Amino acid sequence: MGTRLYAEVATVRERELLAGVPEGTGVRLKELEDAYKKSCTECKKHSERYPIEQAFYDAVFNDYNLDCLHNFETFGYGKVYSAHHNPENAYISITDPEAIRDCLEVDAGVSIPEGVTIIRLYWG
């Protein structure tokens, strides 16, 4: 499985910028997720959920931008090993702006888009 690196930001737009998707993608993904959750709560049997789950994943995976954002939210930056990460404590977080920039730009090879303020990086 492994420990993955995630970024916490204040706005949906900042998350979209980190994922490299157009503005509005986050709102569309949230609407799909809300409709999926609502439909699932109305199911009386677990087997009734499969067609709903399939429709949700088909909608996400058939749209490149929704897929990119969904994957970014699910997997973050992936497995990133850094001097800031202590494997003995896999669930640490970084809030210092310099350490965040160092971890992303040096260790992960990712640049922070202009206009994005990362509140916290964390491994999970």
C-alpha positions in Angstrom: 0.0 0.0 0.0 2.5 2.7 1.1 2.3 6.1 2.5 1.2 8.9 0.2 1.7 12.7 0.3 -1.3 15.0 0.3 -1.8 18.8 0.3 -4.4 20.6 2.2 -5.6 23.9 0.7 -8.3 26.4 1.6 -10.4 26.5 -1.6 -11.7 24.2 -4.3 -10.0 26.4 -6.9 -6.6 25.8 -5.3 -7.2 22.1 -5.3 -8.1 22.3 -9.0 -4.8 24.2 -9.7 -2.8 21.6 -7.9 -4.5 18.8 -9.9 -4.1 20.8 -13.2 -7.7 20.9 -14.1 -10.0 23.7 -15.3 -12.0 25.9 -12.9 -15.4 24.3 -12.2 -14.2 20.7 -12.2 -14.3 20.5 -8.4 -17.9 21.7 -8.3 -18.9 19.1 -10.9 -17.1 16.3 -9.0 -18.7 17.3 -5.7 -22.2 17.3 -7.4 -21.5 13.8 -8.7 -20.3 12.6 -5.3 -23.3 14.1 -3.6 -25.8 12.5 -6.1 -23.9 9.1 -5.7 -24.1 9.3 -1.8 -27.8 10.2 -1.9 -28.6 7.4 -4.2 -26.7 4.9 -2.1 -28.5 5.9 1.1 -31.8 5.1 -0.6 -30.7 1.5 -1.4 -32.2 -1.2 0.7 -29.8 -3.9 -0.3 -26.1 -3.7 -0.8 -26.5 -5.3 -4.3 -28.6 -2.3 -5.4 -25.5 -0.1 -5.0 -23.5 -1.7 -7.8 -25.2 0.0 -10.7 -25.1 3.4 -8.9 -21.3 2.9 -8.2 -20.7 1.9 -11.8 -22.6 5.0 -13.1 -20.5 7.2 -10.8 -17.2 5.8 -11.9 -18.2 5.8 -15.5 -19.1 9.5 -15.3 -15.7 10.3 -13.6 -13.5 8.1 -15.7 -15.0 9.2 -19.0 -14.2 12.8 -18.3 -10.4 13.5 -18.3 -10.6 16.4 -15.9 -12.9 14.7 -13.4 -10.6 11.7 -13.5 -7.5 13.8 -12.9 -9.1 15.6 -9.9 -10.6 12.4 -8.5 -7.2 10.6 -8.7 -5.4 13.6 -7.1 -7.8 13.6 -4.2 -7.5 9.8 -3.9 -3.8 9.4 -4.3 -2.3 12.8 -3.7 1.2 13.2 -5.0 1.8 9.5 -4.6 4.6 7.9 -2.6 7.1 10.7 -1.9 10.1 10.1 0.3 11.5 13.1 2.0 13.8 14.2 4.8 10.7 15.7 6.3 9.0 12.3 6.5 9.7 10.0 9.4 8.7 6.5 8.4 8.3 5.6 12.1 5.5 8.2 12.3 3.7 7.8 8.9 1.0 10.3 9.7 3.1 13.5 10.3 2.3 16.8 8.7 4.2 19.9 7.7 2.9 23.4 8.1 6.0 25.5 7.6 5.8 27.2 4.2 9.6 26.7 3.5 9.5 23.0 4.4 6.4 22.6 2.2 8.0 24.2 -0.8 11.2 22.2 -0.2 9.3 18.9 0.1 7.2 19.5 -3.0 9.8 21.1 -5.3 12.9 19.1 -4.2 11.6 15.8 -3.0 8.5 15.4 -5.2 9.7 17.4 -8.2 6.4 19.4 -8.2 6.1 23.2 -8.5 3.4 25.0 -6.6 1.2 26.9 -9.0 1.0 30.7 -8.5 -2.0 31.7 -6.4 -1.9 28.5 -4.3 -1.2 28.5 -0.6 -0.7 25.1 0.9 -1.9 25.1 4.5 -0.4 21.7 5.3 1.3 18.7 3.7 0.7 15.4 5.3 1.4 11.7 4.7 -1.4 9.2 5.1 
